[in-house]
Amino acid sequence: MKLVVTIARVLLGLLFTIFGANGFLHFIPMPPPPGLAGQYMGALFVSHYLVIVFLLELVGGLLLLANRFVPLALLLLGPVIVNIICFHAFLEPVGVAPAVLATVLWLVVFAGVRKAFSGVFAAKVEV
């Protein structure tokens, strides 16, 4: 299981490092999607909101690749993945496969470090 978690961590780290860096360096051409999805992406781009998203992707991906602060990386990337899934579920279903892959990889890595999140899932905290 440890090998599976390591492979998932590296793949997820590569995925988010590459696409996070692409947000700044534009080495993978990505034409805007058509219709409402394109309008949504256009608004995010013009407002510079995507700078924060790409920065979170890049930092989270690099942390995963370095195998440092993996729970923090998962916390940074979790909301990004939720937004990616929602974007593809509601606006652009064509690219849902990579979003599902990222979700599965995230869940595998989460399973490997779930003890770090044990306090979050406690029903009651003693003071």
Contacts in CASP RR format, 6 or more apart in sequence:
PFRMAT RR
TARGET T0000
AUTHOR 0000-0000-0000
METHOD contacts of the structure
MODEL  1
MKLVVTIARVLLGLLFTIFGANGFLHFIPMPPPPGLAGQYMGALFVSHYL
VIVFLLELVGGLLLLANRFVPLALLLLGPVIVNIICFHAFLEPVGVAPAV
LATVLWLVVFAGVRKAFSGVFAAKVEV
1 112 0 8 1.000
4 108 0 8 1.000
5 108 0 8 1.000
5 109 0 8 1.000
5 111 0 8 1.000
5 112 0 8 1.000
8 105 0 8 1.000
8 108 0 8 1.000
8 109 0 8 1.000
9 64 0 8 1.000
9 67 0 8 1.000
9 70 0 8 1.000
9 105 0 8 1.000
9 109 0 8 1.000
10 64 0 8 1.000
10 65 0 8 1.000
11 105 0 8 1.000
12 61 0 8 1.000
12 64 0 8 1.000
12 77 0 8 1.000
12 102 0 8 1.000
12 105 0 8 1.000
12 106 0 8 1.000
12 109 0 8 1.000
13 60 0 8 1.000
13 61 0 8 1.000
13 62 0 8 1.000
13 64 0 8 1.000
13 65 0 8 1.000
13 73 0 8 1.000
14 61 0 8 1.000
14 65 0 8 1.000
15 61 0 8 1.000
15 98 0 8 1.000
15 101 0 8 1.000
15 102 0 8 1.000
15 105 0 8 1.000
16 57 0 8 1.000
16 58 0 8 1.000
16 60 0 8 1.000
16 61 0 8 1.000
16 64 0 8 1.000
16 77 0 8 1.000
16 80 0 8 1.000
16 102 0 8 1.000
17 57 0 8 1.000
17 58 0 8 1.000
17 60 0 8 1.000
17 61 0 8 1.000
17 62 0 8 1.000
17 64 0 8 1.000
17 65 0 8 1.000
18 28 0 8 1.000
19 28 0 8 1.000
19 54 0 8 1.000
19 57 0 8 1.000
20 54 0 8 1.000
20 55 0 8 1.000
20 57 0 8 1.000
20 58 0 8 1.000
20 61 0 8 1.000
21 27 0 8 1.000
21 54 0 8 1.000
21 58 0 8 1.000
22 28 0 8 1.000
22 30 0 8 1.000
22 54 0 8 1.000
23 50 0 8 1.000
23 54 0 8 1.000
24 54 0 8 1.000
24 58 0 8 1.000
32 38 0 8 1.000
32 41 0 8 1.000
32 42 0 8 1.000
33 41 0 8 1.000
33 91 0 8 1.000
33 92 0 8 1.000
33 94 0 8 1.000
36 91 0 8 1.000
37 87 0 8 1.000
37 91 0 8 1.000
37 92 0 8 1.000
38 91 0 8 1.000
40 87 0 8 1.000
40 91 0 8 1.000
44 50 0 8 1.000
44 53 0 8 1.000
53 80 0 8 1.000
53 83 0 8 1.000
56 76 0 8 1.000
56 77 0 8 1.000
56 80 0 8 1.000
57 77 0 8 1.000
57 80 0 8 1.000
59 73 0 8 1.000
59 76 0 8 1.000
60 72 0 8 1.000
60 73 0 8 1.000
60 76 0 8 1.000
60 77 0 8 1.000
61 73 0 8 1.000
61 77 0 8 1.000
63 69 0 8 1.000
63 70 0 8 1.000
63 72 0 8 1.000
63 73 0 8 1.000
63 76 0 8 1.000
64 70 0 8 1.000
64 73 0 8 1.000
64 77 0 8 1.000
64 109 0 8 1.000
70 109 0 8 1.000
70 113 0 8 1.000
70 116 0 8 1.000
71 113 0 8 1.000
71 116 0 8 1.000
71 117 0 8 1.000
74 106 0 8 1.000
74 109 0 8 1.000
74 110 0 8 1.000
74 113 0 8 1.000
77 106 0 8 1.000
78 106 0 8 1.000
81 99 0 8 1.000
81 102 0 8 1.000
81 103 0 8 1.000
81 106 0 8 1.000
84 99 0 8 1.000
84 102 0 8 1.000
85 96 0 8 1.000
85 99 0 8 1.000
85 100 0 8 1.000
85 103 0 8 1.000
87 99 0 8 1.000
88 94 0 8 1.000
88 95 0 8 1.000
88 96 0 8 1.000
88 99 0 8 1.000
89 96 0 8 1.000
110 117 0 8 1.000
119 125 0 8 1.000
END
